[in-house]
Amino acid sequence: MDKQVLYQLKGMYRDDFRVTGYRFGEGEPSVCIVGSSRGNEVQQIYCCSQLIKKFKQLEEEGRIMAGHQILVIPSINPYSMNIQKRFWPTDNTDINRMFPGYDLGETTQRIADGVFKAVAPYRFGIQFTSFYMPGDFVPHVRLMEEGFSDPKVAEQFGLPYVVIRKVRPYDTATLNYNWQVWDTQAFSLYTTTTAKIDQRGAGQAILAVMNFLSRQQIIRYSIPDRVEPRILLDTELISVRTARSGIFWALTKAGDQVEVGQPLAEILDPYEGDRLETLYAPVDGVVFFIHDEPLTYADTVVIKLVKG
C-alpha cells in the first residue's frame, strides 16, 4: 500500500487541507474508488475505510492481479467532514458540482481540479455518493444514459438494481460525468444511508465492489453466484408526495415489499400531534427510497417505489 497526499491547500487558521489516496498493486490505472465529497457522507467514507482494509489484506496475500493498480480516496472534502457541514464551509458550494475544476478558480474549483488530475487516468471509476434528498435507499448502481458507461458492466456489481438516468444540465459539472468525458466507465454506488453508519448496508456495498473487481479480473476473490439485477430507468420509479408539511412518521423501510393501498407513512401536526395525512402505496412493489428526516414539507417526494 502506498499512502499519498494527492492534493493540498495551505490552511490559514487550521491544519492544511489534504486529499489523501491509497494505492494498491502496480501497473495500469485500473479502478479508482472515491468516497465522500460532502461533509455528511459518513457511510460513504466508512465504506472506503473498509475497502482499504480489504485491499491491504489482498495485497499482502498476492491477490491483486499483476498489472493492475487500485486507488481509493476516502474523502475529497475533509474540512466539511470535520465540522459535519454538507457543503464547503466558507461559501456553501458543492465540490461535486465543480468538476473538472479550474486551478486558478475558486477554492472548490481548485480542489476539484487537483482531484480530477489524480483520478482521470483510471479505466473504471466508482463513486460512493448520496442523493440530494435525505433518505434511505435500496443499495443500487446508478449511471447516466448518455454516458460512456455500460449497463451490462454495471450488472457485475451484483446489486439488485441498476438505475439509468438522463443527464441534466447540473450533471455536467459532476465527477461521474467528467470521468466519462475522459473515457472512464463511471458508476455511482448508492448504499443504504448517508449521515449514519449502517454496517449491513456497508457490507453489501463493499461486497458489490469486490464482486465487480473480481469479475473484471483485477483481484482474486471468492464471489457468490451472480444475481441478475433489474435494470430501470429513473423515470420508472413511482414517487409518493406529501400534501401537508409536518412530522414524518415512516411505517415502512427501504427494501420492504408493499401492496397497493398499504399505509407507508403518516404526517403529524408538530404542535397538536394529530394525523394530518396518511400516504398509501399507489401500486404493488418495493420501497426503493424513503425519507429519513423527522420533518417534511408539503408537496415533497418522500418515497419512491419500484413497481411489481
Buried (B, 14 or more C-beta within 10 A) or exposed (E): BEEEEBBEBEEEEEEEBBBBBBBBBEEEBBBBBBBBBBBBBBBBBBBBBBBBEBBEEBBEEEBBBEEBBBBBBBBBBBBBBEEEBBBBBEEEBBBBBBBBBEEEEBBBBBBBBBBBBBBBBBBBBBBBBBBEEBBBBBBBBBBBEEBBBEBEBBBBBBBBBBBBBEBEEEBEBBBBBBBBBBEBBBBBBBBBBBBEBBEEBBBBBBBBBBBBBBBBEBBEBEBEEEEEBBBBEEEBBBEBEBEBBBBBBBBBEBBBEBEEEBEBBBBBBEEEEEEBBEBEBBBBBBBBBBBBEEEBEEEBBBBBBBBE
